[in-house]
Amino acid sequence: MKQTTISVTEAARNFAECVNLVRYQNVSFVLLRNGSPAARLVPAEEKQGRGADLARALSRTGLPAAEASAWHRDLGEARRSTGTPASKWK
């Protein structure tokens, strides 16, 4: 996602355009007040993939069995090392 920094005044003057960029072009804005970040304008629903989406995409790549097995092993190790967050909101 592309991130752009603009002043609160500029965002107010061009609010509709900013909202359209956020919604349709996946741009996010950091709004500055007196040069310091004050707020962020981001898409309501960021585009995220699920594990099933990734598995479907990988199945179409024609990845050799040995590489697919190694990737699966590495993914499992990464999941174990990072752990699951206590809260999905953090």
C-alpha positions in Angstrom: 0.0 0.0 0.0 1.3 3.4 -1.0 1.6 5.9 1.9 1.5 9.7 1.4 2.0 12.4 4.0 -0.1 15.5 3.8 -1.2 18.3 6.1 -4.5 18.3 7.8 -5.4 21.5 5.9 -4.6 19.9 2.5 -6.6 16.8 3.4 -9.6 19.0 4.4 -9.4 21.0 1.2 -9.3 17.8 -0.9 -11.1 15.3 1.3 -13.3 13.7 -1.4 -10.2 13.1 -3.6 -8.3 11.7 -0.6 -11.2 9.3 0.2 -11.3 8.2 -3.5 -7.6 7.5 -3.6 -7.8 5.5 -0.3 -10.8 3.4 -1.5 -10.0 2.8 -5.2 -6.2 3.0 -5.4 -5.3 1.6 -1.9 -3.4 4.7 -0.9 -3.1 5.7 2.8 -2.5 9.1 4.1 -0.6 10.3 7.3 -2.1 13.6 8.2 0.2 16.1 9.8 -0.7 18.9 12.2 2.1 21.4 12.8 4.5 18.9 11.2 3.7 16.0 13.5 1.6 13.0 12.6 -1.9 13.5 13.9 -4.0 10.9 12.1 -4.1 8.3 9.4 -6.6 7.8 6.6 -6.5 4.1 5.5 -8.9 1.8 3.6 -11.7 0.4 5.8 -11.0 -3.1 4.7 -7.4 -3.7 3.7 -6.9 -6.3 1.1 -5.6 -9.3 2.9 -5.1 -12.9 1.7 -6.0 -16.0 3.7 -4.0 -19.2 3.8 -6.4 -20.9 1.5 -5.8 -18.1 -1.1 -2.1 -18.6 -0.8 -2.4 -22.4 -1.2 -4.6 -21.9 -4.3 -2.1 -19.6 -5.8 0.9 -21.8 -5.1 -0.9 -24.8 -6.6 -1.0 -23.0 -9.9 2.7 -22.2 -10.0 3.9 -25.7 -10.9 6.4 -25.7 -8.1 8.5 -28.9 -8.1 7.6 -31.3 -5.2 10.9 -30.9 -3.5 10.7 -27.1 -3.4 7.0 -27.3 -2.3 8.0 -29.6 0.5 10.9 -27.3 1.6 8.6 -24.2 1.4 6.0 -26.0 3.6 8.6 -27.0 6.1 10.0 -23.4 6.2 6.5 -22.0 6.7 5.9 -24.3 9.6 9.1 -23.3 11.3 8.3 -19.6 10.8 4.9 -20.1 12.3 6.4 -21.9 15.3 9.1 -19.3 15.9 6.7 -16.2 15.7 3.9 -17.7 17.7 0.3 -16.7 17.7 -0.5 -13.2 19.1 -2.6 -13.2 22.3 -5.1 -10.9 20.6 -5.9 -10.6 16.9 -6.3 -6.9 17.5 -2.6 -6.4 18.4 
